[in-house]
């Protein structure tokens, strides 16, 4: 039975299970492998199987993984698991959300940003980041700008186009692996003193 394309995790507490880098790696491995055992994931990720059992249990309880039957192995019967969906949506957060719900959004952004920085640091250490103009293979952008609602929606549409490109890469797995993270957030600044009037330039009196 094919897995759903996308499901929503309804609880912010359940959603936070995926903030762990190890659990995201386990989930991505199962999305790639299909129904598989923890031993299969251990081989795919290079992590010891003994350390993955509790992570898999948390992902099952939170709704990211589902049990997918069993199969006979050499010495025992292996339990199989599969990703519950190809993609997951975060819980809906109401306009008047609680502070815990808002904090969950921030923690999600923070965890994913840290993951991207770790990936970039590892690639830099391995000499895989190229800065030459003809060979550049990375970009970093940061803006503080002013957006109307129309401009924000235009920017969001561009990120959805980026998402479509990245989904094609996740499907065919050709080229080099990349980690991409984007965020756009209202910028709240502390009120400062009112700008003072710009002083008029002094003019020298000419003397004869």
N, C-alpha and C positions, 0 to 999 in steps of 0.2 A: 504494500500500500504506500503510495507516494506521500511524503511528508508535506504538510501545508507550506505554502510559500512564505507566510508571515503570520505570526500570532502576537497578541499583546500580553505582556506580563502585567497583571492587574494590581499587584501589591508592590509598594516601594521597597518593603523589606525583602521580598523575593527578588526584585530587580537587583538589589545590591550584591547578590550572589555572584553576578557576572563581573563585578569590579575587580576581582582577583585576577592577575595576569595568568596564573596557572589554569584557572577555570576557563578563561577565554581560550586559552590554547587547547584545552581538552575539548571544548565545544567545537572549535574550528576543525579539529582533527576528526571528530565524529561526523561533522557535516560533510567532510571530504570522503571519509571511508564508508559511510553508511552504517547499517547495523554491524557492530563490532564489539569486541571484548575490551576490557581494560588493558589486557596484555597487548592487544593490537595498538591501542593508543600509546602505550608506553614505548613500543617500538617506533611508532611514527614520530613521537615528540622527543625521543631520547631521554625521557624521564623514567625513574624507577617506578614500577607498577605499584609497589607497596605504598608509595606516597600519593597515589591518585584515587584510592578507594573513597576516602572521606570527601574529596572534591566532587567525585561523581555522585555520591549520595546527596550532597548539598544541591547540585544541579538538577537532580531528579526531583527533590522536594520542592525546588523553586519553579519547576515547570520548563526548564531549558532542555532537559534530557528526558527520555522515556524508555522504559524497559522494552526490549524487543525480542524476548524469548531466550532460548538457550541453544547450545550446540555441544556435541561431544568433542572433548579434547583427548590428548594422549592419556592423561592420568585422571581427569575429572570432567565434570560438565561445566562449561563456561557460561556465565550469564552475559547476554548481549544487551547493548544500549544503542540508542540512536538519538540524534538531535530531534527535538520536538517540532522544529520548523527550519526552513532555510534562513529565515531572518526573524528578528524579534523587535517589537516596538515597546518603548518604555511606558510605564503607567501614565494615564492622563492626569495632569495636574490642573486643578481648577484655578481660576483667576484668584480666588481668595483661598489659596492653599495654606496648609499649616506650615509652620517653620520647618518641621521635620521633612515634609514633602519638598519644600524648596531646597533644603540642605541636601536631599538625595540627588537633585539635579546637579548641584554644584559638585558633589562628591563624584558623580559620574564623569563630569567634564574633567575634573582633576585627575582621576584615575586614567582616563584615556589620554590626556595630555602627557602624563608621566610615561605611559607606555610608548608613545611616539618619540619622546626624548630619549628613552632608553634604547629604542631601536636605532635612532640616529647616532647616538654615542657609540654603539657597538659597530655600526657600519663605518664610522669615522676611524675607530681604532683598527679596523680591518683594512683600512685604505680603500674603501669602496665608495667614498664620496668624492666626486670629481668636480672641480671648480672651473676648469677651463671652459671658455665660451662654447666651443664646438662639442665638448664632451660633458657639459653640465648635466647631472642626473638628479638634482634636488632643487627645491625652492622653499623659501620661508617667507611668509608675508605677515605683516602686522599693520593694521590701520586703526586710527581713531578718526571716525568720520561722523557726519550727521546724515541720518536716513529718514526720509518720509516713509509712510507705510507702503507706498507704491515702490520706492527704491528697495525697501527691505524684501518685498515679495519678488522683485526682479533678481535680487541677490540670492534668495532662496531657490528660485527656479534654476539658476546657474549651478547651485550645489546639487540639485536633483539630477542635472545633466552629468555632473561629475560622478554621482552615485551610479548612474547607468553604465558609464565607462568602467568603473571599478567592479561592478557586478559581472561584466563580461570577462574581466580578468580573473575573477574568482571562479568562473565557470570553466574557461579553457586552460588556465594556468600556464600560459606561455609568457616568455619574458622573465624579468626579475621580480622577486617579491618586494612589495612596497608596503609601508604603513602610512596611511593618510589620516589626518585629523583636522577637522575644521570646526570653528566655533564663531558664532556671532551673538553678542550679548549687549543689552543696554549698558552703557557706562555711567555709573553713578559717581559723581565727583563731590568732594567736600566744598561747601560754599566758601569762597574766599572773599577778601575785601573788594569792595567795588572799585573798578579800575578808575584811577585818578585821571583828571583831564591832562592831556598831553601838553607838556610845557612848551610855550612858544619860544622859538630860538631867539637868542639875544642878537641884537644888531649893534655893531660898533659905530659910534659916531665918528664921522670923518673930521679930522682937524686940518685946518689950513695953515 
